[in-house]
Amino acid sequence: TVPIGIFAVAALDTALAFETCEELFTPLAPHIALSLDGVEIIANGSGSHHQLRKLQTRIDLVRGATAKAGGVYLYANQKGCDG
């Protein structure tokens, strides 16, 4: 078996990594260190439940993630219905 944790997949022209929905909300989210290590694309397949007025918080966090280090942040909420 191989433990799964924080990792990046490198291609010829870019690098891609993933973080969980809860990690986006933490002060030391993995996307920070990953971006500093050269990862340009961060994906987050969130499974957050529906909660009124939480959409703007999510948008602000995603915008903040890209404002800090550039690159692309792919966010898809697989469960909620935020609009």
C-alpha positions, 0 to 999 in steps of 0.5 A, a space after each residue: 500500500 502507498 499512503 496518500 497525502 499532499 502531492 503534485 503531478 508534474 507534466 511537461 509544461 505545468 504541475 497540478 495538485 489537489 486539496 480537500 474542501 476543508 483544507 481551503 478554510 484552514 490558515 495554512 492551506 496546502 495550496 500555499 506551500 504547493 504554489 511556492 513549490 511551483 504548482 500552477 493548478 490547484 483542484 478542489 473537489 469539494 463535498 460541502 453541504 448546502 449552507 445559506 450565505 456561505 457561497 461568498 465565503 467560498 468565492 473569497 477563499 478561492 480568489 485569495 488563493 489565486 491572489 497569493 500565488 497566481 495560477 489556477 484554482 479549480 473549485 467544484 462543489 459536488 454536493 451543495 447547491 450554492 447557486 
